[in-house]
Amino acid sequence: MTDLPIKKIIHIDMDAFYASVEQMDNPELRNKPVAVGGGSERGVVAAASYEARKFGVKSAMSGIIAKRLCPDLIFVKPRFERYKELSYRIREIFFEYTDLVEPLSLDEAYLDVTENKKNISSATRLAKEIRIRILNEVGLKASAGISINKFTAKIASDINKPNGQKTILPEDVIPFLEELPIEKFFGIGKVTAKKMIGLGIYNGKDLKNQTLDFLTRNFGKAGSHFYEIVRGIQYSEVKPNRIRKSIAAERTFSNNLRNLKEIKVKLNSISEELERRIERNNVKGKTITLKIKYDDFSIQTRSKTVFDWLAKKTEIDKIIDELLTQKEINRPVRLLGISLSSLYTEEKFPDIAVQLKIDFNKKIE
């Protein structure tokens, strides 16, 4: 590790957040296998309760497969406004301890508590207190990871899930990372892990034994990142004021769209939703992107950047009409989306992941 000042970073991760909210709000769902979304032929599971996970049900899984794994699985529709409401309540608890809060999504965030409002020196104690408050005041369970940087804290938060926490002290970081299986490293996906294993890199110690030249030669720019993180080096700070790069609205359809008239009707509804999100977040931008996913899951995007700031539906619709005529759409369409980027923003709160609008007839994106 370097001689940089040692930070105290907490990663808070809500346990099965969407599913837990549904179980909290509906007592009939408690202690039962629950999947948020996914309850249709083309549905996809957005989240699964721990009771469902015991059967192998997980997010991004086809609802059909999930039901096959767990015949008693209960599907419920997502309620993103409710999830957002509770996420903000949880965030307010975070801000009572530190202003250095970096949300990653509705259900997880980094907190830098090196210097905190409670003047508590133990980050482990702080994490426990925060988790207890979330449970008592919001009614939901959370897990936490505590360490010297975001990377290690993120890994640690997953170790004692659900409803637990793990502290990796400064002197334990290197030994911990050396023993960690390579597929457990945050940011190393299945493809990269497979490549590493093919190169004889099975754990952190194997990774640490590689030279910087070897890693950059085999993994490009990511090689230098791997070289540093396995040595406990990470310069990324908790950023409380991340700037939103884009804002979007998307819909996946119950039935594929097969003509331009249907597509225009759906895009009109999507642009209405986008305008509402633009107003709520007090943003404006200069680039409109139309996203089209076809029935074979291939994706096409069409974009246009203008000189003036855009924020209104009428302005967006005019550009969308232009983008539609760029090239004929001659295949069935599964999903449509519109995004606004090149933003000017005066947001007071950190960015959180934009939640997708669901086009229900018991279908989910």
SVG drawing of the C-alpha trace seen along z (x, -y; Angstrom):
<svg xmlns="http://www.w3.org/2000/svg" viewBox="-52 -28 59 54">
<polyline fill="none" stroke="black" stroke-width="0.4" points="0.0,0.0 1.0,-3.6 1.7,-6.2 -1.5,-8.1 -3.7,-8.9 -5.8,-5.9 -9.5,-6.4 -12.5,-4.9 -15.0,-3.8 -18.3,-2.1 -20.3,-0.5 -23.9,0.0 -25.9,2.5 -29.6,3.0 -30.6,6.7 -32.8,7.8 -34.1,4.2 -37.1,4.3 -38.3,7.7 -37.8,6.7 -39.9,3.5 -42.7,5.6 -42.5,8.0 -42.5,5.2 -45.5,3.5 -47.5,6.7 -47.3,9.0 -48.8,11.8 -45.5,12.0 -43.2,12.3 -41.1,15.4 -42.2,16.4 -40.3,16.6 -41.0,13.3 -39.8,12.0 -40.3,8.4 -41.3,8.4 -40.9,11.4 -44.4,12.8 -45.1,13.4 -43.9,15.2 -41.3,12.5 -40.9,11.1 -37.5,10.7 -36.9,10.8 -35.8,7.4 -35.2,8.7 -35.7,11.8 -36.2,12.3 -33.7,14.5 -36.4,17.2 -36.5,17.3 -32.7,17.1 -32.4,20.4 -34.0,22.0 -31.5,20.3 -33.8,17.4 -31.9,14.2 -32.2,10.8 -32.1,10.6 -33.4,14.2 -36.3,15.1 -39.5,15.3 -40.2,18.7 -36.9,20.1 -37.5,18.6 -40.9,20.2 -39.4,23.6 -36.8,23.3 -39.3,22.3 -42.9,23.4 -44.3,21.5 -42.6,18.2 -44.9,15.1 -44.4,12.4 -45.2,8.8 -45.1,5.7 -42.3,3.2 -43.2,-0.1 -40.2,-2.3 -41.6,-5.4 -42.0,-3.5 -38.4,-2.3 -37.2,-5.8 -39.1,-7.2 -37.4,-4.7 -34.0,-5.2 -34.2,-8.9 -35.2,-8.2 -32.2,-5.9 -30.0,-8.5 -31.1,-11.1 -29.8,-8.8 -26.4,-8.6 -26.2,-12.4 -26.5,-12.5 -23.1,-10.9 -21.3,-12.4 -21.8,-14.6 -19.5,-12.4 -22.2,-10.0 -22.0,-8.5 -25.1,-6.6 -24.5,-3.9 -28.2,-3.1 -31.4,-3.1 -30.1,-0.3 -26.4,-1.0 -24.0,-3.8 -20.4,-4.6 -19.8,-6.7 -16.5,-8.3 -16.5,-8.5 -12.9,-9.2 -14.1,-12.4 -17.7,-12.2 -20.4,-14.3 -20.7,-11.9 -16.9,-12.1 -16.9,-8.3 -13.5,-6.9 -14.6,-3.4 -16.0,-2.9 -17.2,0.5 -19.3,-0.9 -20.7,-3.6 -21.7,-1.0 -23.5,1.1 -25.3,-2.0 -26.4,-3.0 -27.7,0.5 -29.7,0.5 -31.2,-2.9 -32.2,-1.8 -33.9,1.3 -35.6,-0.7 -36.7,-3.8 -37.3,-2.3 -37.9,1.3 -35.4,2.8 -32.2,4.8 -28.8,3.7 -25.3,5.2 -22.1,3.2 -18.5,3.5 -15.8,1.4 -12.3,0.8 -9.7,-1.6 -11.1,-2.2 -14.2,-1.7 -13.0,1.4 -12.3,3.4 -15.4,2.1 -17.6,3.1 -16.2,6.7 -16.5,6.8 -20.2,5.9 -21.1,9.1 -19.3,11.4 -21.8,11.6 -25.0,10.9 -27.8,10.7 -28.0,8.4 -24.3,8.5 -21.1,6.6 -17.4,7.2 -14.5,5.0 -11.2,5.4 -8.6,3.5 -5.6,1.8 -3.2,4.5 -5.5,7.2 -6.2,5.8 -3.3,7.4 -3.7,10.8 -7.5,10.7 -7.0,9.8 -4.3,12.4 -6.7,15.2 -9.7,13.9 -10.7,16.0 -10.3,13.9 -14.0,14.1 -14.8,12.4 -12.9,9.3 -15.4,6.5 -15.3,5.4 -13.9,8.7 -16.7,10.3 -17.1,13.8 -15.2,13.2 -12.2,11.5 -12.1,14.1 -12.1,16.9 -9.2,15.3 -7.3,14.8 -7.7,18.4 -6.5,19.4 -3.3,17.4 -2.9,19.2 -4.4,16.4 -6.7,18.0 -6.6,15.6 -5.3,12.3 -1.9,13.7 -1.5,14.9 -2.7,11.6 -0.2,9.7 2.7,11.9 2.1,10.5 4.1,7.5 2.4,4.3 3.7,5.0 2.1,8.4 -1.3,7.1 -1.4,4.2 -0.4,6.4 -3.2,8.9 -5.9,6.6 -5.1,3.1 -5.9,0.1 -7.6,2.3 -4.3,4.0 -2.9,1.1 -6.2,1.0 -5.7,4.7 -2.1,4.1 -3.0,1.4 -6.2,2.8 -4.6,6.1 -2.0,4.0 -4.6,2.1 -4.1,-1.0 -7.2,-2.9 -7.3,-6.6 -11.0,-6.9 -12.6,-9.0 -16.2,-9.0 -17.8,-11.6 -21.0,-13.2 -21.7,-15.3 -21.5,-13.0 -22.8,-14.7 -25.6,-12.9 -24.5,-12.2 -27.9,-11.4 -31.6,-11.0 -33.7,-8.4 -37.1,-6.6 -37.5,-3.2 -40.2,-0.6 -40.2,3.0 -43.5,4.1 -45.8,7.0 -46.1,7.5 -43.6,6.5 -44.4,3.4 -44.7,4.0 -45.5,0.7 -44.5,-2.9 -47.9,-4.1 -47.6,-1.8 -44.0,-3.0 -45.0,-6.7 -47.8,-6.1 -45.4,-4.5 -42.7,-7.1 -45.2,-9.8 -45.9,-8.2 -42.2,-7.7 -41.3,-11.3 -44.1,-12.4 -42.4,-10.3 -39.0,-11.7 -40.3,-15.3 -41.6,-14.5 -38.2,-13.1 -36.4,-16.1 -38.6,-18.5 -38.2,-16.5 -34.4,-16.5 -34.1,-20.2 -32.0,-19.3 -31.7,-20.2 -29.5,-18.9 -28.5,-19.1 -28.4,-15.5 -31.4,-13.3 -30.8,-9.6 -33.4,-7.1 -32.8,-3.5 -34.5,-0.7 -34.2,3.0 -35.5,5.5 -37.1,8.9 -33.7,10.5 -32.3,8.4 -30.0,6.4 -29.9,2.7 -29.7,-0.4 -29.3,-4.0 -29.8,-7.2 -28.7,-10.5 -28.8,-14.2 -27.1,-17.1 -28.5,-20.6 -27.3,-24.1 -30.1,-25.1 -30.9,-23.5 -33.7,-20.9 -36.2,-20.1 -39.7,-20.1 -41.6,-17.3 -42.4,-19.3 -38.7,-19.9 -37.9,-16.3 -40.7,-15.0 -39.5,-17.1 -36.0,-15.5 -37.5,-12.0 -39.5,-12.4 -36.3,-13.3 -34.4,-10.3 -37.3,-7.9 -36.9,-8.9 -33.1,-8.4 -33.6,-4.7 -36.6,-2.5 -37.6,-0.2 -38.4,3.1 -38.2,5.5 -40.4,6.1 -39.5,3.8 -39.2,5.1 -38.1,2.0 -38.0,-1.8 -36.1,-4.4 -35.4,-8.1 -32.5,-9.7 -31.3,-13.3 -27.5,-13.8 -24.9,-16.6 -26.6,-17.9 -26.6,-21.2 -27.8,-20.4 -28.2,-22.1 -29.0,-18.9 -28.6,-19.2 -28.5,-15.5 -26.1,-12.9 -27.1,-10.9 -29.1,-7.7 -29.7,-5.1 -32.6,-6.0 -35.4,-3.5 -37.1,-2.1 -40.8,-2.7 -42.6,0.6 -45.1,1.3 -47.3,3.7 -49.8,6.1 -48.0,8.3 -44.7,7.7 -41.5,6.3 -38.3,5.0"/>
</svg>
